[in-house]
Amino acid sequence: MFRIFIIAVFICVQGYSQDFAGLFIAQDFTQENVFTNNIEGPAFDKDGNLYVVNFQRDGTVGLVKPNGDVSLFLTLPEGSTANSIQFDSKGKMYLADFTGHNVLKVDMKSKKISVYAHNDKFNQPNDICINKKDQIFASDPNWKESTGKLWRIDKGGKVVLLNDEMGTTNGIALSPDENILYVNESVQRKIWKFDLDETGNISNKTLFAEFSDFGFDGMKCDADGNVYVTRHGKGTIAVLSPQGKLIREVTLKGKKCSNLVFGGLNGKLVFVTLQDRKGIERFRNDIAGKGWK
């Protein structure tokens, strides 16, 4: 029994050794150039497996092992390219398919892919987040026009337009209590927050934060309600308090950070996708991600 325990500890230490690195120090997790320059959408399933889109070529989803090795998990139908991944309470995978103008659903056992939601008014679903009721919130930018929309997709795939008068909507995240929805605009460099009611409707649009340089991409919250936003082109993760004040910026090795997710043994590792390096970096954080407490 003692020997089994030692082996188990060794495996954990091998897989998540950077849990013991210094705080806020970015280090390589995967090798460079194993994904395409559309690397995005990192997400963990309930068993702790990490999935990232566009492994080796666009239109795929890669499975990343705890040691950073990557293998092909699935290939999407012709014409589909994912940009974001989320999992619902039942373990189903959802993908924002920006070239197919869909939100796709994946049965994790059979790997069957189906169209969960489609609307002819979609620009290109870009980033998604999901609440405890399995409602999906999707950003939907029109890059050519520097405009964007915000959608809610209810259980069963019913699509509801929440706002169609925004800038280039990109990163999207829920507060820990799911009473606030954060949405950023990449070109305008603004982060907005909305009050969210029990039915998933938004109100009280308020400017949360604004930067004078560099774009935004993916965004997540930690368990204390701080907001983490990728500053694409600068190569940093900006950490903002629930009041919108800048707490710190974590410097990465790459510059074109596209998204992030919390994971590791205690939820305090932050995994970041880098489009210029076509791989993943990670750093140890002082607070666990949303949903880890």
C-alpha positions as CSV (number, residue, x, y, z in Angstrom):
1,M,0.0,0.0,0.0
2,F,2.8,2.4,0.9
3,R,4.5,1.7,-2.4
4,I,1.3,2.4,-4.3
5,F,1.0,5.7,-2.4
6,I,4.6,6.7,-3.3
7,I,4.0,5.9,-7.0
8,A,0.8,7.9,-7.0
9,V,2.6,10.9,-5.5
10,F,5.4,10.5,-8.0
11,I,2.9,10.6,-10.9
12,C,1.2,13.7,-9.5
13,V,4.5,15.5,-9.0
14,Q,5.6,14.4,-12.5
15,G,2.4,15.7,-14.1
16,Y,2.1,18.9,-12.2
17,S,5.6,19.7,-11.0
18,Q,5.1,23.4,-11.7
19,D,2.6,23.6,-8.9
20,F,5.7,24.1,-6.9
21,A,7.3,26.9,-9.0
22,G,7.3,30.5,-7.9
23,L,4.2,32.6,-8.3
24,F,3.4,34.4,-11.6
25,I,6.4,32.9,-13.4
26,A,5.5,31.7,-16.9
27,Q,7.1,28.5,-18.0
28,D,6.6,26.2,-21.1
29,F,4.0,23.5,-20.7
30,T,3.9,22.1,-24.3
31,Q,6.5,22.3,-27.0
32,E,6.3,25.1,-29.5
33,N,4.7,24.6,-32.9
34,V,2.5,21.7,-32.0
35,F,-0.7,23.7,-32.6
36,T,-1.6,26.1,-35.4
37,N,-1.6,29.9,-35.0
38,N,-5.3,29.6,-34.2
39,I,-4.5,27.8,-30.9
40,E,-7.3,28.7,-28.5
41,G,-10.0,27.6,-26.2
42,P,-8.3,25.6,-23.4
43,A,-10.7,23.8,-21.1
44,F,-10.6,21.0,-18.6
45,D,-13.3,18.3,-18.3
46,K,-14.5,17.0,-15.0
47,D,-11.8,14.3,-14.9
48,G,-9.0,16.9,-15.3
49,N,-8.2,16.3,-19.0
50,L,-7.1,19.4,-20.9
51,Y,-8.5,20.1,-24.4
52,V,-7.2,22.8,-26.8
53,V,-8.4,23.5,-30.3
54,N,-6.4,23.4,-33.6
55,F,-3.8,20.8,-32.9
56,Q,-1.4,20.5,-35.9
57,R,-4.0,21.8,-38.3
58,D,-7.2,23.9,-38.0
59,G,-10.4,22.0,-37.5
60,T,-9.1,19.7,-34.8
61,V,-9.2,19.4,-31.0
62,G,-6.1,18.2,-29.1
63,L,-5.9,16.3,-25.8
64,V,-3.0,17.6,-23.6
65,K,-1.5,15.2,-21.0
66,P,-0.3,16.4,-17.6
67,N,3.3,16.2,-18.9
68,G,2.5,18.5,-21.9
69,D,2.4,15.8,-24.6
70,V,-0.5,16.4,-27.1
71,S,-2.5,13.9,-29.2
72,L,-5.4,14.3,-31.5
73,F,-8.7,13.9,-29.8
74,L,-11.1,14.6,-32.8
75,T,-11.4,16.2,-36.2
76,L,-14.3,18.5,-36.8
77,P,-16.6,18.2,-39.9
78,E,-15.3,19.9,-43.1
79,G,-15.9,23.7,-42.9
80,S,-15.8,23.9,-39.1
81,T,-13.0,25.4,-37.0
82,A,-13.4,25.8,-33.2
83,N,-12.3,28.8,-31.2
84,S,-13.5,27.9,-27.7
85,I,-14.4,24.9,-25.6
86,Q,-16.7,24.5,-22.6
87,F,-18.2,21.6,-20.8
88,D,-21.7,21.4,-19.3
89,S,-22.8,19.7,-16.1
90,K,-23.3,16.4,-17.9
91,G,-19.8,16.4,-19.3
92,K,-20.8,17.3,-22.9
93,M,-18.3,19.4,-24.8
94,Y,-19.4,22.5,-26.6
95,L,-17.3,24.3,-29.3
96,A,-17.7,27.8,-30.8
97,D,-17.3,27.0,-34.5
98,F,-16.4,30.3,-36.0
99,T,-16.1,29.2,-39.7
100,G,-19.2,27.1,-39.6
101,H,-21.2,29.7,-37.7
102,N,-22.3,27.2,-35.2
103,V,-22.0,26.0,-31.6
104,L,-21.2,22.3,-31.8
105,K,-21.8,19.6,-29.2
106,V,-19.6,16.6,-28.7
107,D,-20.5,13.3,-27.0
108,M,-17.3,12.5,-25.2
109,K,-17.8,8.8,-25.3
110,S,-18.7,8.3,-28.9
111,K,-17.0,11.5,-30.1
112,K,-20.2,12.2,-32.1
113,I,-20.3,15.8,-33.2
114,S,-23.7,17.6,-33.8
115,V,-24.8,21.2,-34.4
116,Y,-26.2,22.4,-31.0
117,A,-27.1,25.9,-32.2
118,H,-27.1,27.7,-35.5
119,N,-28.5,31.1,-36.5
120,D,-28.2,32.9,-39.8
121,K,-27.5,36.1,-37.9
122,F,-24.4,34.7,-36.3
123,N,-21.2,36.5,-37.4
124,Q,-18.8,34.0,-36.1
125,P,-19.2,32.6,-32.6
126,N,-15.9,33.3,-31.0
127,D,-15.8,32.6,-27.2
128,I,-18.3,30.9,-24.9
129,C,-18.9,30.4,-21.2
130,I,-21.5,28.3,-19.5
131,N,-23.4,28.6,-16.2
132,K,-24.6,26.1,-13.7
133,K,-27.9,25.9,-15.5
134,D,-26.1,24.9,-18.7
135,Q,-27.0,28.1,-20.5
136,I,-24.2,29.2,-22.9
137,F,-23.2,32.8,-23.4
138,A,-21.4,33.5,-26.7
139,S,-19.5,36.5,-28.1
140,D,-19.9,37.1,-31.8
141,P,-17.6,39.6,-33.4
142,N,-17.7,41.1,-36.9
143,W,-14.1,41.9,-37.3
144,K,-14.5,43.7,-40.6
145,E,-17.0,46.2,-39.2
146,S,-15.5,46.3,-35.7
147,T,-18.9,45.5,-34.3
148,G,-20.2,42.5,-32.3
149,K,-23.1,40.7,-30.8
150,L,-23.8,38.8,-27.6
151,W,-26.0,35.7,-27.5
152,R,-27.4,33.3,-25.0
153,I,-28.1,29.7,-25.9
154,D,-30.6,28.0,-23.7
155,K,-30.7,24.2,-23.0
156,G,-31.8,22.4,-26.2
157,G,-30.1,24.9,-28.4
158,K,-32.6,27.8,-28.4
159,V,-30.7,31.0,-29.4
160,V,-31.5,34.3,-27.8
161,L,-30.0,37.7,-28.9
162,L,-28.9,39.7,-25.8
163,N,-27.1,42.6,-27.4
164,D,-26.3,43.6,-31.0
165,E,-24.8,47.0,-30.4
166,M,-21.3,46.2,-29.2
167,G,-17.8,46.5,-30.5
168,T,-15.7,43.5,-31.5
169,T,-16.9,41.2,-28.7
170,N,-14.3,38.5,-27.8
171,G,-13.5,37.2,-24.3
172,I,-16.4,36.3,-22.1
173,A,-16.6,35.1,-18.5
174,L,-18.9,34.7,-15.5
175,S,-18.3,35.9,-12.0
176,P,-18.1,33.1,-9.3
177,D,-21.7,33.8,-8.2
178,E,-22.8,34.0,-11.9
179,N,-24.6,37.3,-11.2
180,I,-22.2,39.2,-13.5
181,L,-21.3,38.6,-17.1
182,Y,-18.0,40.1,-18.4
183,V,-17.5,40.7,-22.1
184,N,-14.5,42.4,-23.7
185,E,-14.1,44.2,-27.0
186,S,-10.8,43.5,-28.7
187,V,-10.5,46.5,-31.0
188,Q,-12.0,49.0,-28.6
189,R,-10.0,47.6,-25.7
190,K,-12.9,47.8,-23.3
191,I,-14.3,45.3,-20.8
192,W,-18.0,45.6,-20.0
193,K,-20.0,44.0,-17.2
194,F,-23.6,43.2,-17.2
195,D,-25.9,42.2,-14.3
196,L,-27.3,38.7,-15.0
197,D,-30.7,37.6,-13.6
198,E,-31.9,34.1,-12.8
199,T,-33.3,33.6,-16.3
200,G,-30.0,34.6,-18.0
201,N,-31.1,38.1,-19.2
202,I,-28.6,41.0,-19.0
203,S,-29.0,44.5,-17.8
204,N,-27.1,47.5,-16.4
205,K,-24.3,47.5,-19.0
206,T,-21.3,49.2,-17.2
207,L,-17.7,49.9,-18.3
208,F,-15.6,47.7,-16.1
209,A,-12.1,48.5,-17.5
210,E,-10.4,50.1,-20.5
211,F,-6.8,50.0,-21.8
212,S,-5.1,52.4,-24.2
213,D,-3.0,49.8,-26.0
214,F,-2.9,46.2,-27.2
215,G,-6.0,44.0,-27.9
216,F,-7.9,41.6,-25.7
217,D,-8.8,38.0,-26.2
218,G,-9.9,35.3,-23.8
219,M,-10.9,36.0,-20.2
220,K,-11.6,34.1,-17.0
221,C,-12.4,34.7,-13.3
222,D,-10.8,33.3,-10.2
223,A,-12.6,32.1,-7.1
224,D,-12.4,35.6,-5.5
225,G,-14.0,37.3,-8.5
226,N,-10.9,38.8,-10.0
227,V,-10.9,39.0,-13.8
228,Y,-7.9,37.7,-15.9
229,V,-7.7,39.0,-19.4
230,T,-5.2,38.1,-22.2
231,R,-3.5,41.2,-23.6
232,H,-2.9,40.0,-27.1
233,G,0.3,41.5,-28.6
234,K,1.7,42.5,-25.2
235,G,2.1,39.0,-23.9
236,T,0.7,39.6,-20.5
237,I,-2.3,38.4,-18.4
238,A,-3.9,41.5,-16.7
239,V,-5.5,40.7,-13.4
240,L,-8.3,43.1,-12.4
241,S,-10.1,43.3,-9.1
242,P,-13.9,43.0,-9.0
243,Q,-13.9,46.8,-9.0
244,G,-11.9,46.9,-12.2
245,K,-8.6,48.0,-10.7
246,L,-5.4,46.5,-12.1
247,I,-3.8,44.2,-9.5
248,R,-0.9,43.0,-11.6
249,E,0.2,41.9,-15.1
250,V,1.8,38.5,-15.5
251,T,4.5,38.5,-18.2
252,L,4.5,35.6,-20.6
253,K,7.3,34.3,-22.9
254,G,5.1,34.7,-26.0
255,K,3.3,37.8,-27.1
256,K,0.1,36.7,-28.8
257,C,-1.8,35.2,-25.9
258,S,-5.2,34.0,-27.0
259,N,-6.9,32.4,-24.0
260,L,-6.4,30.9,-20.5
261,V,-7.9,28.3,-18.1
262,F,-7.3,27.4,-14.5
263,G,-6.3,23.9,-13.6
264,G,-3.7,21.7,-11.8
265,L,-3.9,19.9,-8.6
266,N,-5.5,22.8,-6.7
267,G,-6.8,25.0,-9.4
268,K,-4.0,27.5,-9.0
269,L,-2.2,26.8,-12.3
270,V,-3.1,29.1,-15.2
271,F,-2.6,27.6,-18.6
272,V,-2.3,30.1,-21.5
273,T,-2.5,29.5,-25.2
274,L,0.1,31.4,-27.3
275,Q,-0.6,32.0,-31.0
276,D,2.9,33.1,-31.9
277,R,4.5,30.2,-30.2
278,K,1.8,27.7,-31.2
279,G,1.9,26.2,-27.8
280,I,1.0,26.5,-24.1
281,E,2.6,28.2,-21.2
282,R,1.5,28.1,-17.6
283,F,2.2,29.9,-14.3
284,R,1.4,29.3,-10.7
285,N,-1.3,31.7,-9.3
286,D,-2.1,32.7,-5.7
287,I,-5.8,32.1,-6.1
288,A,-7.7,29.2,-7.6
289,G,-10.0,29.6,-10.5
290,K,-13.7,30.0,-10.5
291,G,-15.4,26.8,-9.5
292,W,-12.4,25.4,-7.6
293,K,-13.5,26.4,-4.1
